[in-house]
Amino acid sequence: MANRMRGAGEPPLLASLPDPQETLTRTDWARLEHAYGSAADAPGILVALLDPDQAVRTEALDNLHGVLHHQNTLYEATAPTALYVAAILPDPRTTRTVEKSRQDFPGNMRAELLAWIASVANEVTDAADAVRRRYGLSLDSYPPAIAIRKIRPLLFTAAFTYADDDDRHVREAAIAACIPLLDDPLLLHRRATLAPLVRQVLGTSELWQHRERAIDALDAWGEDSSGIEGQQNAFLFCDTDMSPDSSPWRAGPSEGFSEEPPF
């Protein structure tokens, strides 16, 4: 899919992901930490994302957010988790459904995993770093953030593959995931490739959160965002349990990117 979307003369995608099983077995999870201490239980959470039982994989998805990326925080275990999540995206089992509540975005497990990658990537953008610096902090001094920044080309490779997916929800989630990853210096040139997709796909989404994201990204990149319909009803989020700043992943209103430091 991604190969069809590269322009003439554009270099190939940058890197190949490690095999997910290799990430599971070669990572010393017990020496890493997540929101509740040792990440020794992380392999069980990750394997369960592909479980045949919908209730089991839904619980695993909740743990992906609530344990390995709790309240949008980056932990030592978040980077290897991101490598695993990105590597399983091609697995046909990610097209299975997950249980939804009224505040969840629509889409299958693959869309949810892409949205999780977007959530992680949002925490290491230039804008995120600017917020931290106002408090005398920096992403450059936070090892989990450094680890995520190092793998942004890998995550982009995985997400961009689905930017023209047949499933609209997956397609939107993939493009939304690519946007924050393009702050990486090695990926800046990709903005020109992604901008038309941001406008054509996210800019026409039924979800106002995606349309707002399209406007913000295009404006930040110096691209034309005119004609995209943003959020018209400032109080609509009161009825949807989502704030205007909420992102397309399974997080409550208090779990947004704008959380006060430290991380």
C-alpha positions as CSV (number, residue, x, y, z in Angstrom):
1,M,0.0,0.0,0.0
2,A,2.6,2.5,1.1
3,N,4.7,1.8,-2.1
4,R,1.8,3.1,-4.2
5,M,1.8,6.4,-2.3
6,R,5.5,7.3,-2.7
7,G,6.2,10.0,-5.3
8,A,8.6,9.6,-8.1
9,G,12.2,9.9,-7.0
10,E,11.2,9.7,-3.3
11,P,13.4,7.5,-1.2
12,P,12.0,4.2,0.2
13,L,10.6,4.0,3.7
14,L,13.3,4.2,6.2
15,A,13.5,1.0,8.2
16,S,12.2,-2.4,9.0
17,L,10.6,-3.3,12.3
18,P,11.9,-6.2,14.4
19,D,9.8,-9.3,14.4
20,P,7.1,-9.0,17.2
21,Q,8.1,-12.3,18.7
22,E,11.7,-11.2,18.9
23,T,10.6,-8.0,20.7
24,L,8.6,-10.2,23.2
25,T,11.4,-12.6,23.9
26,R,14.5,-10.5,23.7
27,T,13.2,-7.6,25.8
28,D,14.0,-7.9,29.5
29,W,10.6,-6.7,30.6
30,A,11.1,-7.4,34.3
31,R,13.9,-4.7,34.3
32,L,11.6,-2.2,32.8
33,E,8.8,-0.2,34.5
34,H,5.3,0.7,33.5
35,A,2.6,2.6,35.4
36,Y,2.4,0.0,38.2
37,G,6.0,-1.0,38.6
38,S,7.8,-3.9,36.9
39,A,6.7,-4.6,33.3
40,A,7.1,-8.3,33.7
41,D,3.4,-8.7,32.9
42,A,3.8,-6.8,29.6
43,P,4.2,-9.8,27.3
44,G,0.9,-11.3,28.5
45,I,-0.8,-8.0,27.8
46,L,0.6,-7.7,24.3
47,V,-0.1,-11.3,23.3
48,A,-3.7,-10.9,24.5
49,L,-4.2,-8.1,21.9
50,L,-4.6,-10.9,19.3
51,D,-6.6,-13.3,21.4
52,P,-9.7,-14.9,19.7
53,D,-11.9,-13.8,22.6
54,Q,-13.2,-10.3,22.1
55,A,-13.4,-9.6,25.8
56,V,-9.8,-10.7,26.3
57,R,-8.4,-8.5,23.6
58,T,-10.5,-5.6,24.7
59,E,-9.1,-5.9,28.2
60,A,-5.6,-6.1,26.7
61,L,-6.3,-2.9,24.7
62,D,-7.4,-1.2,27.9
63,N,-4.2,-2.3,29.6
64,L,-2.2,-1.0,26.7
65,H,-3.5,2.4,27.5
66,G,-4.0,2.1,31.3
67,V,-0.8,0.3,32.2
68,L,1.8,0.8,29.5
69,H,0.8,4.3,28.6
70,H,-1.2,5.4,31.6
71,Q,-2.7,8.9,31.2
72,N,-0.5,9.4,28.1
73,T,2.6,8.9,30.2
74,L,5.7,7.4,28.7
75,Y,7.5,4.6,30.7
76,E,10.5,2.5,30.2
77,A,8.3,-0.2,28.7
78,T,6.5,2.0,26.3
79,A,9.1,2.0,23.5
80,P,9.4,-1.8,23.2
81,T,5.6,-2.0,23.5
82,A,5.4,0.5,20.6
83,L,7.7,-1.7,18.5
84,Y,5.6,-4.7,19.2
85,V,2.3,-2.9,18.4
86,A,3.6,-1.5,15.2
87,A,5.0,-4.9,14.1
88,I,1.7,-6.8,14.6
89,L,-0.4,-4.3,12.5
90,P,-0.1,-6.6,9.4
91,D,-1.4,-9.6,11.3
92,P,-4.9,-10.4,10.0
93,R,-6.1,-10.9,13.6
94,T,-5.9,-7.1,14.1
95,T,-9.0,-6.8,11.9
96,R,-11.1,-8.3,14.6
97,T,-13.5,-6.1,16.6
98,V,-13.1,-4.8,20.1
99,E,-15.8,-3.8,22.5
100,K,-16.8,-0.1,22.3
101,S,-18.2,2.4,24.7
102,R,-20.0,5.6,23.7
103,Q,-16.8,7.8,23.9
104,D,-14.7,5.4,21.9
105,F,-13.8,6.1,18.2
106,P,-15.2,3.5,15.7
107,G,-12.9,0.9,14.2
108,N,-11.3,-2.5,14.7
109,M,-8.2,-3.5,16.6
110,R,-5.9,-2.3,13.9
111,A,-7.5,1.2,14.0
112,E,-7.1,1.1,17.8
113,L,-3.5,0.1,17.7
114,L,-2.7,2.9,15.2
115,A,-4.5,5.4,17.5
116,W,-2.3,4.2,20.4
117,I,0.8,4.8,18.3
118,A,-0.6,8.3,17.7
119,S,-1.0,8.9,21.4
120,V,2.5,7.8,22.1
121,A,3.9,9.9,19.2
122,N,2.1,13.0,20.5
123,E,4.1,12.9,23.7
124,V,7.4,13.5,21.9
125,T,6.4,16.2,19.3
126,D,8.1,19.6,19.2
127,A,4.9,21.1,20.7
128,A,5.1,18.6,23.6
129,D,8.7,19.5,24.2
130,A,7.8,23.2,24.2
131,V,5.2,22.6,26.9
132,R,7.8,20.8,29.1
133,R,10.4,23.5,28.5
134,R,8.1,26.1,30.0
135,Y,8.4,24.1,33.2
136,G,12.1,23.8,33.0
137,L,12.0,20.3,31.7
138,S,13.0,18.7,28.4
139,L,12.2,15.6,26.4
140,D,15.9,15.3,25.8
141,S,16.5,14.5,29.5
142,Y,13.7,11.9,29.8
143,P,14.9,8.4,28.7
144,P,11.4,7.0,27.8
145,A,10.9,10.0,25.5
146,I,14.3,9.6,24.0
147,A,13.6,6.0,23.3
148,I,10.3,6.8,21.5
149,R,12.0,9.5,19.5
150,K,14.6,7.1,18.3
151,I,12.0,4.7,16.8
152,R,9.8,7.3,15.1
153,P,10.9,6.3,11.6
154,L,10.0,2.7,12.4
155,L,6.6,3.7,13.7
156,F,6.0,5.9,10.7
157,T,6.9,3.0,8.3
158,A,4.3,0.9,10.0
159,A,1.5,3.5,10.2
160,F,2.0,4.9,6.6
161,T,1.4,1.4,5.2
162,Y,-2.3,1.8,6.1
163,A,-2.7,5.4,4.9
164,D,-4.7,4.1,1.9
165,D,-6.4,1.2,3.6
166,D,-9.8,0.0,2.3
167,D,-11.2,0.4,5.9
168,R,-12.0,4.1,6.4
169,H,-11.4,3.9,10.2
170,V,-8.0,2.3,9.7
171,R,-7.1,4.8,7.0
172,E,-8.0,7.8,9.2
173,A,-6.2,6.3,12.2
174,A,-3.1,5.7,10.1
175,I,-2.9,9.2,8.8
176,A,-3.6,10.6,12.3
177,A,-0.7,8.5,13.6
178,C,1.7,9.7,10.9
179,I,1.1,13.4,11.7
180,P,3.0,13.6,15.1
181,L,5.7,11.2,13.8
182,L,6.6,13.7,11.1
183,D,8.3,16.0,13.7
184,D,11.2,13.7,13.4
185,P,14.1,15.4,11.5
186,L,14.4,12.3,9.2
187,L,10.7,12.5,8.3
188,L,10.1,16.2,7.7
189,H,10.2,15.8,4.0
190,R,7.3,13.4,4.2
191,R,4.9,16.2,5.1
192,A,4.5,17.1,1.5
193,T,3.4,13.5,0.8
194,L,1.1,13.3,3.7
195,A,-0.5,16.8,3.3
196,P,-3.0,15.8,0.5
197,L,-4.0,12.8,2.5
198,V,-4.6,14.8,5.6
199,R,-6.8,17.1,3.7
200,Q,-8.7,14.5,1.6
201,V,-9.1,11.9,4.3
202,L,-9.0,13.5,7.8
203,G,-10.4,16.7,6.4
204,T,-13.5,14.9,5.3
205,S,-13.9,12.6,8.3
206,E,-17.2,12.2,10.0
207,L,-15.3,12.8,13.3
208,W,-14.8,16.4,14.1
209,Q,-11.7,15.4,16.1
210,H,-10.0,14.2,12.9
211,R,-11.1,17.3,11.0
212,E,-9.6,19.5,13.7
213,R,-6.4,17.5,13.6
214,A,-6.3,18.0,9.8
215,I,-6.7,21.8,10.2
216,D,-4.0,22.0,12.9
217,A,-1.5,19.9,11.0
218,L,-2.0,21.7,7.7
219,D,-1.7,25.1,9.3
220,A,1.4,24.0,11.2
221,W,3.0,22.8,7.9
222,G,2.1,25.9,6.0
223,E,-0.4,24.1,3.9
224,D,-3.9,25.1,2.8
225,S,-6.6,24.1,5.3
226,S,-9.4,26.3,3.9
227,G,-12.7,24.6,3.4
228,I,-12.3,22.0,6.1
229,E,-15.2,22.1,8.5
230,G,-14.0,22.2,12.1
231,Q,-15.9,21.9,15.3
232,Q,-19.0,23.9,14.9
233,N,-20.7,23.3,18.3
234,A,-18.3,24.2,21.1
235,F,-20.4,22.2,23.6
236,L,-20.8,19.1,21.5
237,F,-18.1,17.3,23.6
238,C,-20.3,17.5,26.7
239,D,-22.6,15.1,25.0
240,T,-19.9,12.8,23.8
241,D,-17.7,12.5,26.9
242,M,-14.8,13.9,24.9
243,S,-13.2,17.3,25.2
244,P,-12.3,19.3,22.1
245,D,-8.6,18.5,22.7
246,S,-9.2,14.7,23.0
247,S,-7.3,12.6,20.6
248,P,-8.5,9.5,18.7
249,W,-7.6,6.8,21.2
250,R,-9.2,5.1,24.2
251,A,-8.7,7.8,26.8
252,G,-11.0,9.7,29.1
253,P,-11.3,13.4,29.2
254,S,-8.6,13.8,31.8
255,E,-6.1,11.7,29.9
256,G,-5.1,14.2,27.3
257,F,-1.8,15.4,25.8
258,S,-2.0,18.6,27.9
259,E,-1.3,16.8,31.2
260,E,0.9,18.8,33.5
261,P,4.6,17.7,33.7
262,P,6.4,15.7,34.6
263,F,5.2,13.4,31.8
